[in-house]
Amino acid sequence: DPTKWARAAAASKAFLDAYVPGKYRLYVVNDGSGNPDPYASCRDVMLKDWNEEWIFAKVGGDPGTRQYEGTPYHSGSDGSIRGSGGLGVTQEMVDAFFMDNGLSINDPGSGYVESGFSNSDGKYTSAGIYNMYTNREPRFYVDVTYNGSTWLNTTSSSGTVITQTYYSGNSGKKVGSNDYSPTGYIVRKNIAQSYANNSRSWVMLRLANVYLDYAEALNESSPGNPDIAKYVNLIRQRAGVPDISASLSQDAMRTAIRKERRVELAFENARYFDTRRWKIAEQTDGGPFYGMDINAGN
């Protein structure tokens, strides 16, 4: 029933008209110069209890287990930054994040390089890192711990720690015994910088969900409506990536919205339901999944 899309768009718009910006708004953290910081904004929106973006959350969510599974093993480091690192991220999800120019890695203009190593420091990376982890959008660095990334807590007694997920690395299969990622990547999103932040609530619905719900429903019921690109781009602007074009066709906009949902709502219990209501789960969620070779050396 295609009229459901129109009703869904109207319901989302009614919520936005009633509560935004008076009660809810996208959460933004400014840097020392007073400019929006995409990395801090996308990180802390999950961590700051009942910030202006949260609509629904589990009070006192006790995320200790999730914190442990998302913190790498870090052999030899102090207990405040040691966990199991068992919550693996697939290579497919790593590849879903955009480049810093807002393009997907398979876009000819993205600048993505998969092979080799970087010979210079980037905004979020150091020289020597695999090229495929360089020049990615801020949400990638917020959401994924990869081999060679700097761990969140740099104030522990262990100082700055670089996570190593290869076989003999400090968080690898050889050292961690049963505590290692099966893919070489670990979910970093919603992981606090230290275990001291384990009494916080657990967000389950935030304004970004409503923005993307509204854009999707509007694209299906009223393609070309300027609100479609507007609300997707509000999220992209907070994330520090360029806008999408408002002139995209309905099909192209549908693809863009689905990509945006996958990245913005990553690891938030949305994707499972999205792929089923889109009726693509047999293709996207079935068959083999990939990761790094965790039995290999660096």
Stockholm file with secondary structure:
# STOCKHOLM 1.0

chainA/1-298         DPTKWARAAAASKAFLDAYVPGKYRLYVVNDGSGNPDPYASCRDVMLKDWNEEWIFAKVGGDPGTRQYEGTPYHSGSDGSIRGSGGLGVTQEMVDAFFMDNGLSINDPGSGYVESGFSNSDGKYTSAGIYNMYTNREPRFYVDVTYNGSTWLNTTSSSGTVITQTYYSGNSGKKVGSNDYSPTGYIVRKNIAQSYANNSRSWVMLRLANVYLDYAEALNESSPGNPDIAKYVNLIRQRAGVPDISASLSQDAMRTAIRKERRVELAFENARYFDTRRWKIAEQTDGGPFYGMDINAGN
#=GR chainA/1-298 SS CTHHHHHHHHHHHHHHHHHTTTTCCCCCCBCTTSSBCHHHHHHHTTTSTTCTTEEEEETTCCTHHHHHHHSCCCTTSCGGGCCCCCCBCCHHHHHHSCBTTSCCTTSTTSCCCCSSBCSSCCSSCCTTSBGGGSSBCHHHHHHEECTTCBCSCCSSTTCSCBCCCSTTSTTSHHHHTTCSCSSSCEECTTCCSSGGGTTCCEEEEEHHHHHHHHHHHHHHHSTTCHHHHHHHHHHHHHHTCCCCCTTCCHHHHHHHHHHHHHHHTTTSSCHHHHHHHTTCHHHHSSSCCCCCCTTSCC
#=GC SS_cons         CTHHHHHHHHHHHHHHHHHTTTTCCCCCCBCTTSSBCHHHHHHHTTTSTTCTTEEEEETTCCTHHHHHHHSCCCTTSCGGGCCCCCCBCCHHHHHHSCBTTSCCTTSTTSCCCCSSBCSSCCSSCCTTSBGGGSSBCHHHHHHEECTTCBCSCCSSTTCSCBCCCSTTSTTSHHHHTTCSCSSSCEECTTCCSSGGGTTCCEEEEEHHHHHHHHHHHHHHHSTTCHHHHHHHHHHHHHHTCCCCCTTCCHHHHHHHHHHHHHHHTTTSSCHHHHHHHTTCHHHHSSSCCCCCCTTSCC
//
